[in-house]
Protein backbone atom coordinates (compact mmCIF):
# COMPACT_ATOMS: atom_id res chain seq x y z
CA UNK A 1 0.00 0.00 0.00
CA UNK A 2 1.50 3.31 -1.09
CA UNK A 3 2.06 5.89 1.69
CA UNK A 4 -0.09 9.01 1.12
CA UNK A 5 2.73 11.20 2.52
CA UNK A 6 5.96 10.01 0.89
CA UNK A 7 4.63 7.62 -1.80
CA UNK A 8 6.78 4.75 -0.47
CA UNK A 9 5.22 1.40 -1.37
CA UNK A 10 5.92 -0.55 1.81
CA UNK A 11 4.01 -0.25 5.07
CA UNK A 12 3.17 -2.49 7.98
CA UNK A 13 -0.28 -3.12 9.39
CA UNK A 14 -0.58 -2.07 13.03
CA UNK A 15 -4.26 -2.86 13.58
CA UNK A 16 -7.15 -4.42 11.62
CA UNK A 17 -10.80 -4.48 12.52
CA UNK A 18 -14.13 -5.00 10.78
CA UNK A 19 -16.30 -1.91 10.16
CA UNK A 20 -19.60 -1.14 8.44
CA UNK A 21 -21.23 -4.17 10.02
CA UNK A 22 -18.51 -6.46 8.67
CA UNK A 23 -18.74 -5.13 5.09
CA UNK A 24 -15.23 -3.64 5.24
CA UNK A 25 -11.95 -3.93 7.11
CA UNK A 26 -10.21 -0.88 8.55
CA UNK A 27 -6.43 -1.16 8.67
CA UNK A 28 -4.14 1.19 10.56
CA UNK A 29 -0.76 1.26 8.80
CA UNK A 30 2.69 2.71 9.34
CA UNK A 31 4.99 3.65 6.47
CA UNK A 32 8.32 1.81 6.65
CA UNK A 33 10.09 4.77 5.05
CA UNK A 34 8.79 7.92 6.78
CA UNK A 35 7.16 6.32 9.84
CA UNK A 36 3.87 8.21 9.46
CA UNK A 37 0.60 6.44 10.10
CA UNK A 38 -2.47 6.26 7.88
CA UNK A 39 -5.73 4.33 7.59
CA UNK A 40 -6.94 2.20 4.70
CA UNK A 41 -10.22 0.38 4.10
CA UNK A 42 -10.69 -2.90 2.31
CA UNK A 43 -14.07 -3.69 0.74
CA UNK A 44 -15.43 -6.35 -1.57
CA UNK A 45 -15.50 -5.15 -5.17
CA UNK A 46 -19.16 -5.56 -6.03
CA UNK A 47 -21.04 -5.52 -9.29
CA UNK A 48 -22.58 -2.06 -9.59
CA UNK A 49 -26.21 -1.87 -8.57
CA UNK A 50 -28.26 0.45 -10.76
CA UNK A 51 -31.27 2.46 -9.62
CA UNK A 52 -34.02 2.99 -12.17
CA UNK A 53 -35.45 6.46 -11.57
CA UNK A 54 -39.09 7.44 -12.18
CA UNK A 55 -38.24 8.98 -15.54
CA UNK A 56 -36.38 5.85 -16.71
CA UNK A 57 -32.86 7.17 -16.11
CA UNK A 58 -30.40 4.81 -14.47
CA UNK A 59 -27.73 5.76 -11.96
CA UNK A 60 -25.49 3.79 -9.62
CA UNK A 61 -26.88 3.03 -6.16
CA UNK A 62 -25.12 4.90 -3.38
CA UNK A 63 -25.96 4.48 0.25
CA UNK A 64 -24.70 8.03 0.80
CA UNK A 65 -27.56 9.43 -1.25
CA UNK A 66 -30.14 7.43 0.72
CA UNK A 67 -28.48 8.51 3.98
CA UNK A 68 -28.59 12.17 2.91
CA UNK A 69 -32.36 11.89 2.37
CA UNK A 70 -32.78 10.24 5.75
CA UNK A 71 -30.71 12.89 7.52
CA UNK A 72 -32.95 15.56 5.97
CA UNK A 73 -36.12 13.71 6.99
CA UNK A 74 -34.85 13.13 10.53
CA UNK A 75 -33.59 16.70 10.99
CA UNK A 76 -34.05 17.94 14.57
CA UNK A 77 -35.54 14.58 15.57
CA UNK A 78 -34.17 12.24 18.27
CA UNK A 79 -32.78 9.76 15.73
CA UNK A 80 -29.06 8.98 15.84
CA UNK A 81 -26.91 8.98 12.74
CA UNK A 82 -25.84 5.46 13.72
CA UNK A 83 -29.46 4.28 13.49
CA UNK A 84 -29.83 5.91 10.07
CA UNK A 85 -26.57 4.38 8.82
CA UNK A 86 -27.69 0.95 10.08
CA UNK A 87 -30.98 1.40 8.22
CA UNK A 88 -29.14 2.19 4.98
CA UNK A 89 -26.84 -0.83 5.40
CA UNK A 90 -29.85 -3.09 6.02
CA UNK A 91 -31.64 -1.81 2.90
CA UNK A 92 -28.51 -2.19 0.76
CA UNK A 93 -27.93 -5.72 2.08
CA UNK A 94 -31.51 -6.70 1.24
CA UNK A 95 -31.24 -5.24 -2.26
CA UNK A 96 -27.94 -7.00 -2.98
CA UNK A 97 -29.25 -10.31 -1.60
CA UNK A 98 -31.94 -10.25 -4.27
CA UNK A 99 -29.23 -10.71 -6.87
CA UNK A 100 -30.77 -8.20 -9.25
CA UNK A 101 -28.59 -5.63 -10.98
CA UNK A 102 -31.31 -2.98 -11.27
CA UNK A 103 -33.94 -1.83 -8.82
CA UNK A 104 -36.60 0.87 -9.16
CA UNK A 105 -36.11 3.89 -6.91
CA UNK A 106 -39.72 3.47 -5.78
CA UNK A 107 -38.90 0.06 -4.28
CA UNK A 108 -35.89 1.47 -2.45
CA UNK A 109 -38.04 4.26 -1.04
CA UNK A 110 -40.66 1.78 0.20
CA UNK A 111 -37.98 -0.36 1.86
CA UNK A 112 -36.54 2.73 3.57
CA UNK A 113 -39.98 3.92 4.71
CA UNK A 114 -40.89 0.54 6.20
CA UNK A 115 -37.81 0.67 8.42
CA UNK A 116 -37.99 4.41 9.15
CA UNK A 117 -41.55 4.04 10.41
CA UNK A 118 -40.18 2.00 13.34
CA UNK A 119 -37.59 4.67 14.19
CA UNK A 120 -39.55 7.92 14.17
CA UNK A 121 -43.07 8.84 13.01
CA UNK A 122 -42.24 12.41 12.05
CA UNK A 123 -39.15 11.42 10.05
CA UNK A 124 -41.28 8.76 8.36
CA UNK A 125 -43.95 11.28 7.31
CA UNK A 126 -41.30 13.73 6.09
CA UNK A 127 -39.59 11.04 4.02
CA UNK A 128 -42.92 9.70 2.71
CA UNK A 129 -44.06 13.18 1.66
CA UNK A 130 -40.94 13.55 -0.48
CA UNK A 131 -40.87 9.96 -1.77
CA UNK A 132 -44.57 9.71 -2.58
CA UNK A 133 -44.80 13.34 -3.73
CA UNK A 134 -47.96 14.25 -1.87
CA UNK A 135 -50.07 16.54 -4.02
CA UNK A 136 -52.07 18.17 -1.22
CA UNK A 137 -52.77 18.26 2.51
CA UNK A 138 -55.51 15.64 2.20
CA UNK A 139 -53.01 13.07 0.92
CA UNK A 140 -50.67 13.91 3.78
CA UNK A 141 -53.47 13.55 6.34
CA UNK A 142 -54.46 10.22 4.76
CA UNK A 143 -50.88 8.94 5.15
CA UNK A 144 -50.81 10.03 8.79
CA UNK A 145 -54.14 8.26 9.46
CA UNK A 146 -52.78 5.09 7.84
CA UNK A 147 -49.68 5.32 10.03
CA UNK A 148 -51.78 5.81 13.17
CA UNK A 149 -54.01 2.82 12.30
CA UNK A 150 -50.97 0.60 11.64
CA UNK A 151 -49.39 1.61 14.96
CA UNK A 152 -52.67 0.87 16.79
CA UNK A 153 -52.87 -2.59 15.17
CA UNK A 154 -49.25 -3.34 16.08
CA UNK A 155 -49.81 -2.19 19.67
CA UNK A 156 -52.95 -4.35 19.93
CA UNK A 157 -50.99 -7.33 18.56
CA UNK A 158 -48.29 -6.88 21.18
CA UNK A 159 -50.90 -6.54 23.94
CA UNK A 160 -52.44 -9.89 22.98
CA UNK A 161 -49.20 -11.79 23.50
CA UNK A 162 -49.61 -13.60 26.82
CA UNK A 163 -46.96 -12.97 29.40
CA UNK A 164 -45.42 -16.02 31.02
CA UNK A 165 -45.07 -15.45 34.76
CA UNK A 166 -41.53 -15.72 35.98
CA UNK A 167 -40.84 -17.72 39.15
CA UNK A 168 -40.34 -15.61 42.24
CA UNK A 169 -37.76 -16.33 44.85
CA UNK A 170 -35.01 -18.91 44.80
CA UNK A 171 -35.47 -22.57 43.90
CA UNK A 172 -35.37 -23.51 47.59
CA UNK A 173 -38.39 -21.30 48.30
CA UNK A 174 -40.54 -22.91 45.59
VENURFEN-V840276 format. One record per pair of residues at least 24 apart in sequence whose ideal C-beta (glycine too) atoms are under 8 Angstrom apart, sorted by the first residue. I is the first residue (numbers start at 0). J is the second residue. D is the distance in Angstrom with one decimal. If there is no record, write none. Layout:
# VENURFEN-V840276
i=I j=J d=D
i=I j=J d=D
This chain:
# VENURFEN-V840276
i=0 j=28 d=6.2
i=0 j=39 d=5.7
i=2 j=30 d=3.9
i=2 j=32 d=6.6
i=2 j=33 d=6.4
i=2 j=35 d=6.9
i=2 j=37 d=6.8
i=3 j=37 d=5.5
i=4 j=30 d=6.7
i=4 j=33 d=5.7
i=4 j=35 d=4.8
i=4 j=37 d=7.3
i=5 j=30 d=6.3
i=5 j=32 d=5.5
i=5 j=33 d=4.3
i=5 j=35 d=7.5
i=7 j=31 d=6.8
i=7 j=32 d=3.6
i=7 j=33 d=6.6
i=10 j=37 d=7.8
i=19 j=88 d=6.7
i=20 j=85 d=7.3
i=20 j=88 d=5.3
i=22 j=88 d=7.1
i=45 j=95 d=7.1
i=46 j=100 d=6.5
i=47 j=100 d=7.7
i=48 j=94 d=6.4
i=48 j=95 d=6.6
i=48 j=100 d=6.5
i=48 j=101 d=7.6
i=48 j=102 d=6.8
i=49 j=100 d=6.2
i=49 j=101 d=4.6
i=49 j=102 d=7.6
i=50 j=101 d=7.6
i=50 j=102 d=6.2
i=50 j=103 d=7.6
i=50 j=104 d=5.1
i=50 j=107 d=6.6
i=51 j=101 d=5.5
i=51 j=102 d=6.9
i=51 j=103 d=4.8
i=51 j=104 d=6.6
i=52 j=104 d=5.3
i=53 j=104 d=6.5
i=53 j=105 d=7.1
i=57 j=101 d=6.9
i=60 j=91 d=7.3
i=60 j=94 d=7.1
i=60 j=102 d=7.3
i=60 j=107 d=7.7
i=62 j=87 d=4.6
i=62 j=88 d=7.1
i=62 j=90 d=8.0
i=62 j=91 d=5.3
i=65 j=90 d=6.8
i=65 j=91 d=7.9
i=65 j=107 d=6.9
i=65 j=111 d=6.3
i=68 j=111 d=7.8
i=68 j=126 d=6.7
i=68 j=129 d=7.1
i=69 j=111 d=7.0
i=69 j=115 d=6.9
i=69 j=122 d=7.4
i=69 j=126 d=6.9
i=71 j=125 d=7.6
i=72 j=115 d=7.2
i=72 j=122 d=4.6
i=72 j=123 d=7.7
i=72 j=125 d=4.1
i=72 j=126 d=3.9
i=72 j=129 d=7.2
i=73 j=118 d=7.7
i=73 j=119 d=6.2
i=73 j=122 d=4.1
i=73 j=125 d=7.7
i=74 j=125 d=8.0
i=76 j=119 d=5.2
i=76 j=121 d=5.7
i=76 j=122 d=5.2
i=77 j=119 d=7.2
i=78 j=118 d=5.5
i=78 j=119 d=4.9
i=78 j=122 d=5.9
i=82 j=118 d=5.9
i=83 j=118 d=7.9
i=86 j=111 d=7.0
i=86 j=114 d=4.9
i=86 j=115 d=6.7
i=86 j=118 d=7.0
i=87 j=111 d=8.0
i=89 j=114 d=6.5
i=90 j=114 d=6.8
i=105 j=130 d=7.9
i=116 j=146 d=6.8
i=116 j=149 d=7.7
i=120 j=146 d=6.4
i=120 j=150 d=7.7
